Amino acid sequence: MKLRQLPLRQLERQLQRHSKPFPPQLARSIFTTPSSPRLLKQLPDGIDVRCSSRSARTYSTIIPASDLLFGQPVHETHPHLLVPGELTPGITAQEYHERRAALCHSLPANSAVLLPSANLQYRSGAVFFPFRQESNFLYLTGFSESDSLAVLRRTGDELGDYTFHLYCRPKDPKAEQWNGPWSGVDAARDVWNADEAGDIGRVESSLTDALNGVKSIFTDAELTKDGTPTKFGNLVRSAVPNATTVPLKSWINVLRAVKSPAEIANMRHAGRESGRALTEAMRRSWKSEKELAAFLEYQYQMSGLDGQAYIPVVAGGRKALLIHYVLNNGMLNDSEFVLVDAGGEYGTYITDITRTWPVSGKFSQPQKDLYNAVLRAQRSSISLCRASANVTLDKLHQITENALRDQLQQLGFDMGGDAMGVLFPHHVGHYVGLDVHDVPGYPRNVVLKDGHCVTIEPGIYVPDDERWPKAFRGLGIRIEDSVCVGDDNPLILTTEAVKEVDNIEALRN
């Protein structure tokens, strides 16, 4: 199969289920499969791919794209994970371009964005953690390798007027033999659609030209540490000594906070499979937190998700009062609750779910009463996750607090003084997306609109002291769903995780 480029008109037809219509000014040449002249250079030394006859006619040995090695899945090598046109699961090359175009169009003239990749993190000695790309870098490029730098430069006033530079590691067969494959400079151009690509090891010599005339640099990278310029800070100052640096966070958060249909589809898939795993866990009896945690991680992997989105909370009994208990090494008691805060991810998009259920599968009366109090408050707040309700996350928190206060008073709780802060010490929700607590710094006082994705997670944690009704002491309950805000109706992304008392008890019958 000859390596080819995918025409934009064909790409549009293939991606209608993911992409919103885009205006004519965005119709740049977007390619998602490698082209032969460049990627043939990825072959190791010693493989002859071109030869000439005596008549000077040139012949080519065609190398299928599926035979090349990249630093992450591409459609040709992983057709079971990516459909044609996608750079990452569910997200197309066109959508990544539209994100870059929207960001650059929002910036002032003569500005550029600098995005260093994440670094490989080490657990101990030579043992490293799985690599996870920096979220803004991933959101704008789809490129998931370390030792990289993305540069976006605004070049005009029209939507789509920008250049995309991507500096990364060149192919190195000897190094890749030890460390696994990476994609290389030519793939940065041909697969990830960089207008210009270069060797990250030589970025100092090319960045000055790329940023010539730029007056404002938007970046969230660390430029100084303890008053001393970082390596990246020195690089920026050397390339553009007279430019002003501006935090990028507030500019990109506005884009990331509102999810596209493709992003919502990824989060719905993660929520669906995670919810099913949790329901299956409720169906079974468990002796230890460790076994339950291991079961969920296994289910996430076997269902086709990337794995768990975060270290789960599996808290038996009174350990549920510890909001982020993650030791998960205790035994479970049939007379107690187990609180499980666990979710999977797909295409790096996460889902966040919490369920609380009796280890025995059968609620005692106090357990049922307190559980239903939390559930009623949660249902009410989820129903307001719609643009037509004109609410913010902060307003939803107030509404949830009031609902919980009323429910607890009916159960005999004295709600005077700081009672609410003791029993419900955290906020009712946060934004979700590429990160569990997505778009850090994006305020909770923004009116929710179509495309915002949030959690709704009321909880009651009753300390074991005489201030509270005896029947409820030591009980910790949290019920959490990930929800996408619609115009008139919420979309619950995690609805497969059952939460009604009758449904939970029926799982064991």
C-alpha positions in Angstrom: 0.0 0.0 0.0 1.5 3.3 -1.0 1.7 5.8 1.8 -0.6 8.6 1.0 -2.2 11.9 2.2 -5.9 12.0 2.9 -7.7 14.8 0.9 -9.6 17.2 3.1 -12.9 16.6 1.3 -12.6 12.9 1.9 -11.6 13.5 5.5 -14.8 15.7 6.0 -17.0 12.9 4.8 -15.4 10.4 7.1 -15.6 12.6 10.2 -19.1 14.0 10.1 -20.0 12.0 13.2 -17.3 13.9 15.2 -16.7 17.3 13.8 -18.9 20.4 13.8 -19.2 22.2 10.4 -16.3 24.5 9.9 -16.2 27.8 8.0 -14.4 28.2 4.7 -11.5 30.0 6.2 -10.6 26.9 8.3 -10.2 24.8 5.2 -6.5 24.3 5.5 -4.8 21.1 4.2 -5.2 18.7 7.0 -3.6 15.3 6.6 -3.8 12.4 9.0 -1.8 9.7 7.3 1.9 9.9 6.4 3.2 10.7 3.0 5.9 8.5 1.5 8.7 11.0 0.6 9.2 12.1 4.2 8.4 9.0 6.2 10.6 6.8 4.2 13.4 8.6 6.0 12.2 6.9 9.2 13.7 3.6 8.0 16.8 2.4 9.8 20.1 2.9 8.1 21.0 0.1 5.8 17.6 -0.3 4.1 17.8 0.8 0.5 14.5 2.3 -0.5 15.4 4.0 -3.7 17.7 3.1 -6.6 18.4 4.4 -10.1 18.7 2.5 -13.4 21.2 3.4 -16.1 18.5 5.5 -17.8 18.3 7.6 -14.6 14.7 6.4 -13.9 14.1 6.4 -10.2 12.3 3.4 -8.5 10.9 3.3 -5.0 10.4 0.5 -2.6 7.0 1.2 -1.1 6.8 0.6 2.7 3.3 0.2 4.1 2.6 2.7 6.9 1.6 -0.3 9.1 5.2 -1.4 9.0 6.5 1.8 10.5 6.9 2.4 14.2 5.5 5.6 15.9 5.6 6.8 19.4 1.8 6.4 19.8 -1.0 4.7 17.9 -1.9 5.9 14.4 -4.7 4.5 12.2 -2.3 2.6 10.0 -0.7 0.7 12.9 -3.7 0.6 15.2 -6.9 0.4 13.1 -8.6 -1.2 16.1 -8.1 2.0 18.1 -8.4 4.8 15.5 -10.6 5.3 12.5 -9.2 7.1 9.5 -8.8 10.8 10.2 -8.3 10.5 14.0 -5.1 11.4 15.7 -6.2 10.2 19.1 -9.3 8.0 19.9 -12.4 10.0 18.9 -10.6 13.2 18.1 -9.8 14.1 14.5 -6.9 16.0 12.9 -9.5 18.6 11.8 -10.7 19.1 15.4 -7.1 19.6 16.6 -6.7 22.2 13.8 -9.9 24.0 14.8 -8.7 24.2 18.4 -5.4 25.8 17.4 -7.2 28.2 15.0 -9.7 29.2 17.7 -7.0 29.8 20.3 -4.7 31.9 18.0 -7.7 33.9 16.7 -8.5 34.9 20.3 -5.0 36.2 21.0 -3.7 39.7 20.2 -1.7 40.4 17.1 2.0 39.6 17.1 1.6 36.9 19.6 2.7 33.2 19.9 1.9 30.3 22.2 4.8 28.1 23.6 3.9 24.7 24.9 6.6 22.4 26.3 5.6 18.8 26.6 5.5 16.9 29.9 8.6 15.1 31.0 8.9 11.4 31.8 8.5 11.0 35.6 10.4 8.5 37.6 9.0 6.4 40.4 12.4 5.2 41.7 15.8 5.0 40.2 15.4 3.8 36.6 11.7 2.8 37.1 9.4 5.3 35.4 5.7 6.0 35.4 3.7 5.6 32.3 4.1 8.8 30.3 1.1 11.3 30.4 1.2 14.3 28.1 0.7 17.8 29.5 -3.0 18.5 29.0 -2.9 21.8 27.1 -0.1 20.4 24.8 -2.3 17.3 24.1 -5.4 19.4 23.6 -3.8 21.5 20.9 -1.7 18.9 19.1 -2.7 15.3 19.8 1.0 14.5 20.0 1.8 12.3 23.0 5.6 12.3 23.4 8.0 13.8 25.8 11.0 16.0 24.8 8.8 18.2 22.5 7.9 21.8 22.1 4.8 23.1 20.2 4.8 26.7 19.0 1.7 28.4 17.6 2.0 31.8 16.0 -0.8 34.1 15.0 -0.1 35.3 11.5 -3.3 37.3 10.6 -6.7 38.4 11.5 -8.7 35.6 9.8 -9.8 32.5 11.6 -7.1 29.9 10.7 -4.3 32.4 10.3 -1.6 30.7 12.3 1.5 28.6 11.9 2.2 25.4 13.9 5.8 24.5 14.7 6.5 21.2 16.4 10.0 20.3 17.7 10.6 16.7 18.8 13.1 13.9 18.8 14.4 12.8 15.4 14.3 9.1 14.7 17.2 7.2 16.3 17.1 3.4 15.8 19.8 2.7 18.3 18.1 4.7 21.1 14.7 3.3 20.2 16.0 -0.2 20.5 16.3 0.5 24.2 13.5 2.9 24.9 10.8 2.0 22.4 9.8 3.9 19.2 9.1 7.6 18.8 7.6 9.3 15.8 10.3 11.6 14.5 10.4 14.9 12.8 8.9 13.8 9.5 5.9 12.3 11.2 5.4 15.6 13.2 5.0 17.2 9.8 3.1 14.5 7.9 0.9 12.9 10.6 0.5 15.7 13.2 0.3 18.4 10.5 3.0 20.8 11.8 3.7 23.5 9.2 7.3 23.4 10.4 9.0 20.6 12.3 12.4 20.4 13.7 14.9 18.5 16.0 14.2 19.5 19.7 18.0 19.2 20.2 18.5 22.1 17.9 15.6 24.2 18.9 17.8 27.1 20.1 19.0 27.8 16.6 15.5 27.8 15.0 13.2 29.3 17.6 14.5 32.9 17.0 13.4 32.8 13.4 10.1 31.1 14.3 9.3 34.0 16.8 10.8 36.9 14.8 8.6 39.9 15.4 6.5 38.4 18.2 5.7 40.8 21.0 3.7 38.6 23.4 4.5 35.0 24.4 1.6 33.1 26.0 2.8 30.2 28.1 2.2 28.5 31.5 5.6 26.9 31.6 7.9 27.7 34.5 10.3 30.5 33.4 12.0 31.0 36.8 12.5 28.8 39.9 13.5 30.3 43.2 14.4 33.5 41.4 16.7 31.8 38.9 15.7 31.4 35.2 14.9 27.9 34.2 16.3 26.2 31.1 13.1 27.0 29.3 13.1 30.6 30.6 16.6 31.1 29.2 15.4 29.7 25.8 12.5 32.1 25.6 14.6 35.1 26.6 17.3 34.2 24.1 14.8 33.8 21.2 12.7 36.8 21.9 14.5 39.0 24.5 12.0 41.9 24.2 8.8 40.0 24.2 6.3 40.1 27.1 5.3 36.7 28.7 1.6 36.2 29.5 0.0 33.3 31.3 -1.9 31.1 28.8 -4.3 29.4 31.3 -7.2 31.8 31.1 -7.2 31.9 27.3 -7.2 28.2 26.8 -9.5 27.4 29.7 -12.3 29.2 27.9 -11.9 26.7 25.0 -11.3 23.6 27.0 -14.2 24.2 29.4 -16.9 23.8 26.6 -16.6 20.3 25.2 -17.2 19.4 21.6 -19.5 16.5 20.5 -16.4 14.3 20.0 -15.1 15.0 23.5 -18.5 14.3 25.0 -18.7 11.1 23.1 -15.3 10.0 24.6 -16.5 10.9 28.1 -19.8 9.1 27.6 -17.9 6.0 26.5 -15.7 6.2 29.6 -18.7 6.8 31.8 -20.7 4.0 30.3 -18.0 1.3 30.7 -17.0 2.6 34.2 -20.6 2.6 35.3 -21.1 -0.9 34.1 -18.0 -2.0 36.0 -19.2 -0.4 39.2 -22.6 -2.0 38.9 -20.9 -5.4 38.3 -18.9 -4.8 41.5 -22.0 -4.1 43.5 -23.4 -7.4 42.3 -20.6 -9.3 44.1 -19.5 -9.7 47.7 -16.1 -8.6 48.6 -13.8 -9.3 51.6 -11.2 -6.6 51.1 -10.8 -3.1 49.6 -7.8 -4.4 47.6 -9.8 -7.0 45.8 -12.5 -4.6 44.9 -10.0 -2.0 43.6 -8.2 -4.6 41.5 -11.5 -5.9 40.0 -12.5 -2.4 38.8 -9.1 -1.7 37.2 -9.3 -5.1 35.4 -12.9 -4.3 34.2 -11.8 -0.9 32.9 -9.0 -2.5 30.8 -11.1 -5.4 29.5 -13.9 -3.1 28.5 -11.6 -1.2 26.1 -10.9 1.8 28.3 -7.3 3.1 28.7 -7.4 2.2 32.4 -8.3 4.0 35.6 -8.5 7.8 35.4 -7.1 8.3 38.9 -6.1 6.4 42.0 -9.4 5.1 43.3 -10.9 5.5 46.8 -12.2 2.2 48.1 -13.1 3.0 51.7 -14.8 0.5 54.0 -16.7 1.6 57.1 -15.5 4.8 58.9 -12.7 5.3 56.4 -15.3 6.7 54.1 -15.1 9.9 56.3 -11.6 10.4 54.8 -12.4 12.2 51.5 -9.3 11.0 49.6 -8.5 7.7 51.4 -6.5 5.7 48.8 -4.6 3.1 50.8 -7.3 0.6 49.8 -5.8 -2.1 52.0 -8.4 -2.8 54.7 -10.9 -5.6 55.2 -14.6 -5.1 54.5 -17.3 -5.7 57.1 -20.8 -6.9 56.0 -22.4 -4.5 58.5 -20.8 -1.4 57.0 -20.9 0.7 53.8 -18.1 0.7 51.2 -17.6 4.0 49.4 -16.0 3.7 46.0 -14.7 6.7 44.0 -13.3 5.3 40.8 -13.6 6.0 37.1 -11.9 5.0 33.9 -10.6 7.1 31.0 -10.8 6.8 27.2 -8.6 8.7 24.8 -7.3 10.6 27.9 -10.8 11.8 28.7 -11.9 10.8 32.2 -15.0 10.0 34.0 -15.5 10.6 37.8 -18.0 8.4 39.7 -18.7 7.6 43.3 -21.1 5.1 44.6 -21.7 3.9 48.2 -23.4 0.6 49.0 -23.7 -1.8 51.9 -21.0 -4.5 51.8 -23.7 -7.1 52.5 -25.9 -5.8 49.6 -28.7 -5.0 52.0 -29.3 -1.6 53.6 -30.0 -1.2 57.3 -32.7 1.3 58.0 -30.3 4.1 59.2 -28.1 3.4 56.2 -31.1 3.7 53.9 -32.4 6.9 55.5 -29.1 8.7 55.2 -28.4 7.4 51.8 -31.7 8.5 50.4 -31.2 12.0 51.9 -28.0 12.3 49.9 -29.6 10.8 46.8 -32.5 13.2 46.8 -30.2 16.2 47.0 -28.1 14.8 44.2 -31.1 14.2 41.9 -32.3 17.7 42.4 -29.0 19.3 41.6 -28.4 17.1 38.5 -31.8 18.2 37.1 -30.5 21.8 37.1 -27.5 21.0 35.0 -29.0 22.7 31.9 -28.4 26.1 30.3 -32.0 27.1 30.8 -31.6 26.9 34.6 -29.1 29.8 34.5 -27.0 28.4 37.4 -23.3 28.2 38.2 -21.5 25.5 40.1 -21.4 27.8 43.1 -25.1 28.3 42.9 -25.6 24.5 42.6 -23.5 24.1 45.8 -25.8 26.4 47.7 -28.9 24.6 46.4 -27.3 21.2 47.4 -26.4 22.5 50.9 -30.0 23.7 51.4 -31.4 20.4 50.3 -29.1 18.4 52.5 -29.8 20.6 55.5 -33.6 20.0 55.1 -33.1 16.3 54.7 -30.8 16.0 57.7 -33.1 18.0 60.0 -35.9 15.6 59.2 -33.6 12.8 60.3 -33.0 14.5 63.7 -29.7 16.3 63.0 -29.1 19.6 64.8 -28.0 21.8 61.9 -27.0 24.8 63.9 -23.6 26.5 63.9 -21.0 24.9 61.6 -22.9 21.6 61.2 -23.1 21.9 57.4 -19.4 22.5 57.1 -18.6 19.5 59.2 -21.0 17.1 57.5 -20.5 18.3 54.0 -17.0 19.8 53.8 -16.3 19.9 50.1 -17.8 21.6 47.0 -20.7 19.8 45.2 -18.8 19.7 41.9 -15.9 20.5 39.6 -15.3 20.5 35.9 -14.2 17.3 34.2 -12.5 16.5 30.8 -8.9 15.8 30.0 -8.2 16.2 33.8 -10.2 14.9 36.7 -10.3 18.5 38.0 -10.4 20.0 34.6 -9.4 23.5 33.4 -7.6 24.5 36.7 -8.3 28.1 37.5 -11.5 28.2 35.6 -14.0 29.8 38.1 -17.0 28.0 39.5 -19.1 31.2 39.2 -19.4 30.9 35.4 -23.0 30.3 34.3 -23.2 26.7 33.0 -23.9 26.4 29.3 -24.3 23.7 26.7 -21.1 21.7 26.6 -19.8 22.3 30.1 -19.1 19.0 31.8 -19.2 18.8 35.6 -19.5 16.5 38.5 -22.4 16.5 41.0 -21.2 14.8 44.2 -23.0 15.6 47.5 -21.7 13.8 50.5 -22.5 13.4 54.2 -19.7 12.3 56.5 -20.9 11.8 60.1 -18.2 11.9 62.8 -18.4 9.4 65.6 -19.2 11.8 68.4 -22.2 12.7 70.6 -23.2 15.8 68.6 -24.9 13.6 65.9 -27.7 11.1 66.1 -26.3 7.8 67.3 -27.7 5.7 64.5 -25.8 7.6 61.9 -22.4 8.0 63.6 -19.5 6.8 61.5 -21.4 6.7 58.2 -19.8 8.3 55.1 -21.9 8.5 51.9 -21.0 10.2 48.6 -22.9 9.8 45.4 -21.3 11.3 42.3 -22.0 11.4 38.6 -20.3 13.1 35.7 -22.8 15.3 33.9 -22.8 17.2 30.6 -24.8 20.4 30.6 -27.4 20.6 27.8 -29.7 23.4 26.7 -32.8 22.0 28.4 -31.7 18.6 29.7 -28.6 17.2 31.4 -26.8 14.3 29.9 -25.6 12.0 32.7 -22.4 10.4 31.5 -22.3 7.7 34.2 -25.9 6.5 34.3 -25.0 2.8 34.1 -23.8 2.9 37.7 -27.0 2.1 39.6 -27.8 4.2 42.6 -31.4 3.6 43.7 -31.7 1.6 46.9 -34.0 -1.0 45.3 -31.8 -1.4 42.3 -28.7 -1.9 44.5 -30.4 -4.5 46.6 -31.8 -6.3 43.6 -28.3 -6.9 42.3 -27.8 -9.6 45.0 -31.2 -11.2 44.7 
